[in-house]
Structure formats: C-alpha cells, structure tokens
Amino acid sequence: MDEFISTVKNQEIPLHPLDTQAAFMNVPYHFFYANDAGAAASFMPSETMRIAFYQALQKFPLLAGHLRSNGTGKTTVVVDRAHLNMPEYLESTSDVEFATLREAKFHHSAWPRGLSTTKAITTAGASGHIKLLNVHVVRLHANSGVVVFVNVPHYVVDGAGFFTFVELWGTLCRAARTNDPALRQEAVARPLCFDRGLIGRSLPDKRTPLDTETVRVYTESSLIADWLAWLSPVMRGRVLSRAKFSSNVVSHTFRVSRDALTELRACVCAHLDELDVNVDDTHVLAALVSKMVAQAHAKCREQHEQSRSMFAALASWLAGLVSGSETKSSQSLNLLADVRHGLDIVEHNYMGNGLIPHNAQCPLKLLETPTTAKSLADATNIVSRVYAGADAPRVASFIDMISAEPSCFTRPMVYFARNPTSLVITNETGFKLYAADFGDGLPEWVCTIPSFVANFIGFLPSPPSSTDIIVNITLKQPVMQHVLKNEFWRDLATIVY
C-alpha cells in the first residue's frame, strides 16, 4: 500500500456526461477459481495477491479518489494524496468447499455468506464515503479454491475499464509468482486512457437526428429527476437504495447454444426481404428476449383483468379518462452500445464510460404475436437497424444532448419507473470476463450479483471452453413465471440457475 501511495499525484478528473448516465449503478462481479492441484498446493497466495493489487492500482489512481458533485449533474473525481479514499480490500475464509459451488452450478444459495459486499445501487460505505473500488477475497474450505468479488461504481468505469483492471491485477500477481519481469513490464507498459476529453475530440462534424422518444426521455422536465440529480452522490445513493428497485425481482441465468443461435439466425434471415444491414446472432437473441418479455407482460395483464371486479375495471377506465393517460402500444427497448466502436477509438484503451442507450419503440402488436421465424425476423429487423444506426453522427448527437444539460442523467431512471415494460439489454460478450489469471489458471465461472434491477438483460460470454452465450434475465416475479414457461425459449435456452 505504501508503495502505491508514494506514486500518487494530486489531480482532479472531471467526469464526462457519459460517466453519469449510469452513475447510480455498480459494476459488481464474482470470479470463482478452483484449486484442482490439491489442498497442499500454494494457491493464489494472499500476500502476493495483495501486493499485486496495489501495483495494479498505480495504473488506476482515480479508484482511490473522492467523488465531488456540484448539484447540476457535473461530477469530479478528486485524487488527493493526503486524503485518499483507499479501496476496501477484505479477506476472509469460508467453510464452503469449491465442489459444493460447482455442484450447485454456482447458484448464489451455495455462496459463502457475505461474499458480495455491495449491491446494485452505489451507496456510501461505513466510512461515509462512496468507495470507488471494493474487493473481497474469500478462501474456500480445505484450500479448495478462492472466490474474488470486485465492485467499481459506474461513475468511473464501464465493463471495459472494470475487466481491464481485474486482468491487470491477475497478470501482475502471476508475474510475481513466476518471477517473470518481462510479463510485468508488458502489463504495466500498456497505455490506458483516462482522459475524458478524448470523447469530445473524437466527435465528427456531422450529426444525425435522434429518435423522438430518446429526446423526450432526456429532455422532458421531471421534478423528481431534477431533485435526484441535485442530490450529492452519497445522498442519492441513500435515497435510491430505499426505493426497492429489487423488490419482488428475480433473476435467472440461461445458456444459449451458439450453434443453435446461429441456426436460428439463418432461419430468421431467410424471412428478411432486404438484408441491407448486418444481422448478428445477438440481434436475434435481443429480439427474441424482447418478444418473450412482451408476451409475458401480456399474460400478466390478462390475468390481472380476469381477477378484477367489474367495479374496479370501471374505476380504472374513468381514471384514465380523467388523467388523459393512454395504454402503451409499444415496448421501449434500450440497447446499450459502446461508443468506442462508433467513434473508432478502440485502440486508445479508453477507461471511462463508453456505453449509451439506443432506443427502439417496438410495437406490442408485433412483439406479442406467437414467436415464429417470420415474427422473429420482423423484430430482429428493428434491433439490427438500431445497432446499424449507432454510428458516429448519432453518437455525437446523443453526447451533444446530454452535455447541454448534464443533470438529465436521472430522467431515464424516472422514465423506466413509469414504464415498467421497458427493457434494457447490454451485450457484454466482447468483454474479457475470463482473462484474469493470478497464476493458477482462469476462473471457472464469472457472474454478477444475484438480483440486479428489474427489466435488465445481460448477454455474457461462456467460460473459454465454449462459445455459447450466457443470458442473465432480471424481471418482476410474475413476469418471470411466464418467461420460464415460454416454449420457444425453453427449446433454445438451458437454465443454469
């Protein structure tokens, strides 16, 4: 630790408006490592891991900084050598053996107690400050393995920066254990960009208009959203943590065979009249999940209508007339895309947040129809065109919009709360989840916390021996019950837990 502190330089890093778009969320992951060499083996030794951790931190000094907000949506990370906000680094032991986790397919019910030290919402720790890095290393019974929990708030990184740090930590540990100075030098020499100004310098001159719904979500005034944006990060986290985003929410993890998905994509493409955009496997998967969830919501509404009395139905109808509210005829599908690709800055190794949502209003009339190759092709066409439109001019228009009013970052959260059928889908299959090797091999399983927030779908890579896609689905319990019964999905996906 002292070596790290001696390298710290005082600095202030103004965060980009992209950084605040998911600022109230954490990036929490668990890494499960098996010791198959026997109980007597030296497995991921504590002291070496701890030293390597602080060495990796030298490349990420902002993770020892404090968040400072001005109440208008602008946030700065302040790194002050005399008043560092040091990461939380915990170690513990457990009576749970790795074999127990493996037999449970890593279901959270088998995890060591207290493994996850943070939840989905970014909140202050015991110190009263928001830690920008939390680590919990748990040694399993009889030296059978190690579980590493790592969390970083979305304020400072997205998945690219998060997994870069974990991989660097593992590489430096491995280099120390194998006495390989060349490996260490190669790891620390890799240039990483924390300069938020790179985004602005990479924007093109041309602009493409945003869709009307995206503009409405980010520019429509909301007293609740503006109040949340005005709060300090600590107070906002305190308020949101009590909002019960995970109330009555359940998560399930599925495995989708790459071969089966590729075959399904070919079938879908055969029903597309014009193939003027690229259709990826994950586009078909996103369209299928969108249809499946819309169908589940429809069945929930049917059950609700059947259970309501005539008086309750009449009262609801009259309330709608008075308020002027309309029944939603579309599903708000928000596909997260990485601006590094759209702005052609992948080679810069940008460590700030690079994810922005691209919105599609998918007609419920289309989504709720039975899933066939033709109806899935129609939904896939919408998804593929959204991704195709995520080019530099559209990214620039989005960044212009959020930069003009930095406090708008809380408005989507209020929008989602008011539109419970909205979906957020993030494709993390390109992230390096399984790259961190501390000297005893790669993790056998990597996953996030058990229950994230409702209507959040994540596509993750499988362990390296497979090209299948892992799909995490988090929904309200009544909706999930219908998803689990969806025959088309059950034929394609295998439930992991």
Salt bridges, closest charged atoms under 4 A:
GLU12 OE1 - ARG68 NH2 2.97
ASP19 OD2 - ARG196 NE 2.93
ASP36 OD1 - ARG102 NH2 3.59
GLU91 OE1 - ARG50 NH2 3.02
GLU97 OE2 - HIS141 NE2 3.93
ASP158 OD2 - ARG340 NH1 2.86
GLU167 OE1 - LYS432 NZ 3.14
ASP195 OD2 - ARG201 NH2 2.87
GLU213 OE2 - ARG216 NH2 2.91
GLU220 OE1 - ARG216 NH1 3.32
ASP226 OD1 - ARG411 NH2 3.23
ASP276 OD1 - ARG385 NH2 2.81
ASP281 OD2 - ARG258 NH1 3.26
ASP281 OD1 - ARG265 NE 2.59
GLU305 OE1 - ARG308 NH2 2.90
ASP338 OD1 - ARG340 NH1 2.98
GLU347 OE2 - HIS348 NE2 3.53
GLU368 OE2 - ARG301 NH2 2.63
ASP378 OD1 - LYS374 NZ 2.94
ASP400 OD2 - ARG207 NE 2.49
GLU405 OE2 - ARG411 NH2 2.71
ASP440 OD2 - ARG177 NH1 2.40
GLU444 OE1 - ARG102 NH2 2.70
ASP468 OD2 - ARG255 NH1 3.76
